Amino acid sequence: MPGMSGLELQEKLKSERCPLPIIFISARGDIPMVVRAIQGGAIDFLTKPVDEATFFNSVEKAFEQERANRREATEHEAFAARYAILTPREREVLALLVRGSLNKQAAFELGITEYTVQIHRAHIMRTMEANTFATLVRLTAKFLHCA
């Protein structure tokens, strides 16, 4: 590629937060280049001449990755929208509960009654559309990086 190497382009796209999957095709790839490309997030690194079936398998992997990325982004946006609806107190209760505090412990730490924690917990479950507490913990840990 004139002007910029594939690895440089990959870095540029990554720095611009471009989530598109990348497949490298090169006639002169060496092991360190392949390792760097794959560690940088490339789906595959193919050498010329490229076998047609191998190429189409790589393209299918790229499409699968893109679908997974979009699904993840959609889940994250939906979680963030529901989380934004929670009151500040509900967020405090949620943080304590996903860290493993019992209702009684969360109540003591927040200076409220256990019954109030139970009411907050029920509202949090409804708002976050979690059918089980385990689901709520998993989603919270995944998207808020806590627990």
C-alpha positions in Angstrom: 0.0 0.0 0.0 1.6 3.3 -1.0 2.1 5.9 1.7 1.0 3.8 4.7 1.5 0.2 5.8 -1.4 -2.0 6.7 -0.2 -2.0 10.3 -0.1 1.8 10.4 -3.6 1.9 8.9 -4.8 -0.6 11.6 -3.3 1.6 14.3 -4.9 4.7 12.8 -8.3 3.1 12.6 -8.0 1.8 16.2 -7.0 5.3 17.5 -10.1 6.7 15.7 -12.2 4.0 17.4 -13.3 2.5 14.1 -14.7 -0.9 15.0 -14.5 -2.5 11.6 -12.9 -6.0 11.5 -9.7 -6.1 9.5 -8.3 -8.9 7.3 -4.7 -8.6 6.3 -3.6 -9.9 2.9 0.1 -9.6 2.1 2.8 -11.2 -0.1 5.6 -10.2 2.3 4.3 -10.9 5.8 6.6 -12.2 8.5 5.9 -13.7 11.9 6.4 -10.5 13.9 4.1 -8.7 11.5 1.4 -11.4 11.8 1.6 -11.3 15.6 1.4 -7.6 15.7 -1.6 -7.6 13.3 -3.5 -10.2 15.3 -2.7 -8.6 18.6 -4.0 -5.4 17.2 -7.3 -7.0 16.5 -7.1 -8.3 13.0 -9.5 -11.2 12.2 -7.0 -13.0 10.0 -3.6 -12.6 8.2 -3.6 -14.2 4.8 -0.6 -14.6 2.4 -0.8 -14.2 -1.3 -1.8 -16.1 -3.4 -5.0 -16.4 -1.3 -7.1 -19.5 -1.5 -10.7 -18.5 -2.3 -12.3 -20.7 0.4 -9.8 -19.4 3.0 -10.6 -15.8 2.0 -14.4 -16.3 2.2 -14.0 -18.1 5.6 -12.1 -15.0 6.9 -14.8 -12.7 5.5 -17.4 -14.8 7.2 -15.5 -14.5 10.5 -15.3 -10.8 10.0 -19.0 -10.5 9.5 -19.6 -12.7 12.6 -17.3 -10.4 14.6 -19.1 -7.3 13.3 -22.5 -8.7 14.3 -21.2 -9.6 17.8 -19.8 -6.0 18.1 -23.1 -4.5 17.1 -25.0 -6.7 19.5 -22.6 -5.8 22.3 -23.0 -2.0 21.5 -26.8 -2.3 21.4 -26.8 -4.1 24.8 -24.5 -1.5 26.3 -26.6 1.4 25.0 -29.8 -0.3 26.4 -28.1 -0.9 29.8 -26.8 2.7 30.0 -30.3 4.1 29.2 -31.9 2.0 31.9 -29.1 2.7 34.4 -29.6 6.5 33.8 -33.2 6.1 35.0 -32.1 4.9 38.4 -32.0 7.4 41.3 -28.7 8.2 42.9 -29.8 6.1 46.0 -30.7 3.2 43.8 -27.2 3.4 42.2 -25.7 3.3 45.6 -27.8 0.2 46.6 -26.9 -1.5 43.3 -23.2 -0.9 43.8 -23.3 -2.4 47.3 -25.5 -5.4 46.2 -23.4 -6.4 43.2 -20.3 -6.3 45.4 -21.9 -9.0 47.5 -23.4 -7.0 50.4 -26.5 -8.5 51.9 -29.6 -6.3 52.1 -29.0 -5.9 55.9 -25.3 -4.8 55.3 -26.3 -2.4 52.5 -29.0 -0.9 54.8 -26.5 -0.4 57.6 -23.9 1.2 55.4 -26.5 3.6 53.8 -28.2 4.3 57.1 -31.6 3.1 55.9 -33.8 0.1 56.8 -33.5 -3.3 55.3 -37.1 -3.0 54.0 -36.1 0.2 52.1 -33.2 -1.7 50.5 -35.6 -4.4 49.5 -37.9 -1.8 47.8 -34.9 -0.2 46.0 -33.7 -3.7 44.9 -37.2 -4.5 43.5 -37.3 -1.2 41.6 -33.8 -1.7 40.3 -34.6 -5.2 39.1 -37.7 -3.9 37.2 -35.9 -0.8 35.8 -32.9 -2.8 34.7 -35.2 -5.5 33.2 -33.3 -8.2 35.0 -35.4 -11.3 35.7 -32.8 -12.7 38.2 -30.4 -11.1 40.6 -27.6 -13.1 38.9 -28.5 -11.5 35.6 -28.4 -8.0 37.2 -24.9 -8.7 38.6 -23.6 -10.0 35.3 -24.9 -7.0 33.3 -23.6 -4.6 35.9 -20.2 -6.2 36.1 -20.0 -6.3 32.3 -21.0 -2.7 31.6 -20.0 -0.8 34.7 -16.8 -2.8 35.3 -17.6 -3.3 39.0 -18.5 -6.1 41.3 
